[in-house]
Amino acid sequence: MIKSLFSLLLVLILVCPHMAASQTNDELVAQVRAAEAAFALTMENRDFESFKSYIADDAIFFGDEGALRGLNAVAAGWQHFFEGDTAPFSWEPNTIDVLESGQLALSSGPVLNADGDQVATFNSVWRLEASGRWKVIFDKGCDGR
Protein backbone atom coordinates (compact mmCIF):
# COMPACT_ATOMS: atom_id res chain seq x y z
CA MET A 1 0.00 0.00 0.00
CA ILE A 2 2.73 2.47 0.95
CA LYS A 3 4.70 1.52 -2.15
CA SER A 4 1.66 2.25 -4.37
CA LEU A 5 1.10 5.62 -2.68
CA PHE A 6 4.76 6.47 -3.15
CA SER A 7 4.55 5.50 -6.83
CA LEU A 8 1.43 7.65 -7.32
CA LEU A 9 3.09 10.58 -5.58
CA LEU A 10 6.17 10.22 -7.77
CA VAL A 11 4.02 10.21 -10.92
CA LEU A 12 2.17 13.34 -9.76
CA ILE A 13 5.43 15.13 -9.02
CA LEU A 14 6.79 14.31 -12.45
CA VAL A 15 3.59 14.95 -14.42
CA CYS A 16 1.94 17.96 -12.73
CA PRO A 17 4.56 20.56 -13.68
CA HIS A 18 4.18 19.49 -17.31
CA MET A 19 0.37 19.71 -17.34
CA ALA A 20 0.40 23.51 -17.77
CA ALA A 21 3.17 23.21 -20.33
CA SER A 22 0.93 21.00 -22.49
CA GLN A 23 -1.59 23.82 -22.83
CA THR A 24 -1.15 26.72 -25.20
CA ASN A 25 -0.46 30.17 -23.87
CA ASP A 26 -3.85 31.30 -25.20
CA GLU A 27 -5.57 28.55 -23.20
CA LEU A 28 -3.70 29.56 -20.04
CA VAL A 29 -4.54 33.24 -20.58
CA ALA A 30 -8.20 32.28 -20.95
CA GLN A 31 -8.04 30.33 -17.67
CA VAL A 32 -6.54 33.28 -15.80
CA ARG A 33 -9.03 35.71 -17.39
CA ALA A 34 -11.89 33.46 -16.24
CA ALA A 35 -10.40 33.17 -12.74
CA GLU A 36 -9.93 36.95 -12.47
CA ALA A 37 -13.47 37.61 -13.73
CA ALA A 38 -14.90 35.10 -11.24
CA PHE A 39 -12.76 36.62 -8.47
CA ALA A 40 -14.14 40.09 -9.30
CA LEU A 41 -17.67 38.70 -9.37
CA THR A 42 -17.31 37.70 -5.71
CA MET A 43 -17.27 41.42 -4.84
CA GLU A 44 -20.33 42.17 -6.95
CA ASN A 45 -22.18 39.17 -5.48
CA ARG A 46 -21.04 40.09 -1.95
CA ASP A 47 -19.67 36.54 -1.55
CA PHE A 48 -16.82 36.81 0.92
CA GLU A 49 -16.32 33.05 1.32
CA SER A 50 -15.88 32.64 -2.43
CA PHE A 51 -13.54 35.66 -2.50
CA LYS A 52 -11.24 33.93 -0.02
CA SER A 53 -11.13 30.79 -2.14
CA TYR A 54 -9.21 32.66 -4.88
CA ILE A 55 -6.40 33.70 -2.54
CA ALA A 56 -3.33 31.52 -1.95
CA ASP A 57 -2.47 30.66 1.65
CA ASP A 58 0.84 32.54 1.33
CA ALA A 59 -0.53 35.54 -0.62
CA ILE A 60 0.60 39.11 -0.06
CA PHE A 61 -1.83 41.97 -0.74
CA PHE A 62 -0.40 45.49 -0.60
CA GLY A 63 -2.53 48.31 0.74
CA ASP A 64 -2.39 51.77 2.25
CA GLU A 65 -1.42 50.37 5.63
CA GLY A 66 1.30 48.02 4.38
CA ALA A 67 1.35 44.41 3.31
CA LEU A 68 -1.23 41.86 4.37
CA ARG A 69 0.64 38.55 4.54
CA GLY A 70 -1.22 35.28 4.26
CA LEU A 71 -4.82 34.34 3.54
CA ASN A 72 -6.05 35.10 7.06
CA ALA A 73 -4.56 38.60 7.09
CA VAL A 74 -5.88 39.36 3.59
CA ALA A 75 -9.33 38.12 4.58
CA ALA A 76 -9.33 40.23 7.74
CA GLY A 77 -8.15 43.28 5.79
CA TRP A 78 -10.74 42.90 3.04
CA GLN A 79 -13.80 41.76 5.01
CA HIS A 80 -15.12 45.31 5.44
CA PHE A 81 -15.36 45.69 1.64
CA PHE A 82 -18.02 42.97 1.70
CA GLU A 83 -20.26 44.68 4.24
CA GLY A 84 -23.48 46.17 2.93
CA ASP A 85 -25.58 45.39 -0.11
CA THR A 86 -23.59 47.39 -2.65
CA ALA A 87 -20.00 46.77 -3.64
CA PRO A 88 -17.80 49.82 -2.98
CA PHE A 89 -15.76 49.09 -6.12
CA SER A 90 -15.29 46.62 -8.93
CA TRP A 91 -12.46 45.54 -11.19
CA GLU A 92 -11.98 43.82 -14.51
CA PRO A 93 -8.91 42.43 -16.24
CA ASN A 94 -7.82 44.05 -19.48
CA THR A 95 -4.27 42.68 -19.62
CA ILE A 96 -3.20 39.13 -18.85
CA ASP A 97 0.20 37.57 -19.49
CA VAL A 98 1.29 34.05 -18.58
CA LEU A 99 4.89 32.88 -18.29
CA GLU A 100 5.97 30.27 -20.80
CA SER A 101 6.29 27.82 -17.89
CA GLY A 102 2.52 28.17 -17.41
CA GLN A 103 2.96 28.55 -13.65
CA LEU A 104 2.61 32.32 -13.08
CA ALA A 105 0.44 35.00 -14.61
CA LEU A 106 -0.04 38.75 -14.31
CA SER A 107 -3.45 40.34 -14.60
CA SER A 108 -4.06 44.06 -14.62
CA GLY A 109 -6.96 46.39 -15.24
CA PRO A 110 -9.12 49.23 -13.99
CA VAL A 111 -10.64 49.52 -10.54
CA LEU A 112 -13.98 51.33 -10.73
CA ASN A 113 -15.80 53.07 -7.91
CA ALA A 114 -19.51 52.45 -7.28
CA ASP A 115 -20.36 55.13 -9.88
CA GLY A 116 -18.30 53.35 -12.54
CA ASP A 117 -15.43 55.86 -12.61
CA GLN A 118 -11.89 54.51 -12.77
CA VAL A 119 -10.10 55.30 -9.51
CA ALA A 120 -7.14 52.92 -9.70
CA THR A 121 -5.43 50.12 -11.58
CA PHE A 122 -4.95 46.70 -10.05
CA ASN A 123 -2.05 44.33 -10.63
CA SER A 124 -2.34 40.72 -9.51
CA VAL A 125 0.06 37.83 -9.82
CA TRP A 126 -1.59 34.41 -10.10
CA ARG A 127 0.02 31.03 -9.49
CA LEU A 128 -1.18 27.72 -10.88
CA GLU A 129 -1.58 25.52 -7.82
CA ALA A 130 -0.91 21.77 -7.73
CA SER A 131 -4.70 21.32 -7.65
CA GLY A 132 -4.87 22.88 -11.13
CA ARG A 133 -6.57 26.01 -9.81
CA TRP A 134 -5.21 29.54 -10.31
CA LYS A 135 -4.87 31.57 -7.10
CA VAL A 136 -3.71 35.12 -6.39
CA ILE A 137 -0.31 35.31 -4.71
CA PHE A 138 0.38 39.07 -5.01
CA ASP A 139 -2.04 41.97 -5.38
CA LYS A 140 -1.37 45.68 -5.52
CA GLY A 141 -3.45 48.59 -6.68
CA CYS A 142 -2.11 51.86 -8.00
CA ASP A 143 -4.06 55.09 -7.54
CA GLY A 144 -5.42 56.83 -10.61
CA ARG A 145 -5.23 55.38 -14.08
Secondary structure, DSSP 8 states (H G I E B T S, - for coil): -HHHHHHHHHHHHHHHHHHHHTS-HHHHHHHHHHHHHHHHHHHHTT-HHHHHHTEEEEEEEEETTEEEESHHHHHHHHGGGG-SSS-SEEE--SEEEE-TTSSEEEEEEEEEETTS-EEEEEEEEEEE-TTS-EEEEEEEEEE--
